[in-house]
Every structure is written in structure tokens, then in C-alpha cells.
Amino acid sequence: MTDIARPARRTFMCASAALGSAALLTACGDGHSEADVPDAFPIPEPSGEGQTLMKAKDLPAGSRALAPAKDPSGEDVGVLLFRKDEETVLAYSNICTHQGCAVSPKSSKDDFYCACHGSRFAPADGTVTNGPAIAALPRYAAAIEGEDIVAYITASQ
């Protein structure tokens, strides 16, 4: 008959608690990642039929907005807009690149914000300024045409 040493109950419980605590602390990070953040997507060239999203006068220079649109399949999509200056408007998908939540222009900072997990995106190029998202927001071609802001919505990216 073999004599197998069994760990004491106290040793087993302490080891379990230490492993559990380590796993919990790893899972509860602050959402910041040291991973390299990819560059912004290039601004696409307009293609297809443009959609009027809003009047240009309703989006002053330096401001952000969310506008409804339709993708090529007819599905409703949200488009984040940033009016860089009097002549330039930029448009992005409002789907967060982390887990697909809706990104909003309503933020305590001058950025786009995903309330699900705290990701933030720069309005000037859609890049991530605070994770957990690590990819920039997909872009749409947009322009100020006469009195209107027009975007060219492509298939989901």
C-alpha cells in the first residue's frame, strides 16, 4: 500500500484563494491596453448615392452629432458626424470596434464615447483615444453640398 501525502485543507484553501484573486484582478483591469492602436482608416471616396443626413447649419464647426441613415441593404445605421471646419465634415460608423455597442457623440469630453465599456474615439480621425477598443471607427465619405450634409454609406465594414 502506498502512502500518498495529502495537502492540508488550509494549504488547499489558501492556494485556491490566491489563484482566484489573481484571476479576478486580471479580469478587472482599467480597460487601458498597451497594445499598439491601429491608424485611422483613410477617408473613402464618395460612391453610390449620397444620403442627406442633416442641414449644415445644424452642425456648427467643431461640433459632433449622430444622424440616422440606411446602408445599401436598407438597414438602419447610425452615422457619427464631426464638422471639422466650415468646409469639412467627417463621418463614421457608430458601431464600437470593441464589442459592437452604439457609440455616441454625447460625451463629457470632445470625443465620441461608447458607454458600454468606456472606449473613446477622436472625432478628427476616428482613432481610439481610450480602450478597450483597439481599432479605429470605420469611415464614410461625407461632404457639405449646398445647405446639406451628405454621406455615402457603404456596406458594413
Number of C-alpha atoms within 10 A of each C-alpha: 3 4 5 6 6 7 9 8 8 9 9 11 11 11 11 12 11 11 10 12 12 11 11 11 9 10 10 8 10 11 14 14 13 8 8 8 16 11 13 17 16 11 15 13 10 16 12 10 12 16 17 20 17 18 14 21 11 12 17 13 16 14 17 23 17 21 14 13 18 16 15 14 9 8 9 11 16 18 26 25 27 27 23 16 12 13 11 13 24 25 31 26 24 25 20 26 21 17 12 12 14 15 27 22 23 15 14 8 9 15 20 30 25 25 15 13 16 15 22 27 25 18 24 16 20 25 22 25 18 17 22 19 25 22 20 24 28 22 24 25 20 25 21 19 13 9 12 16 25 23 27 23 25 20 10 11 7
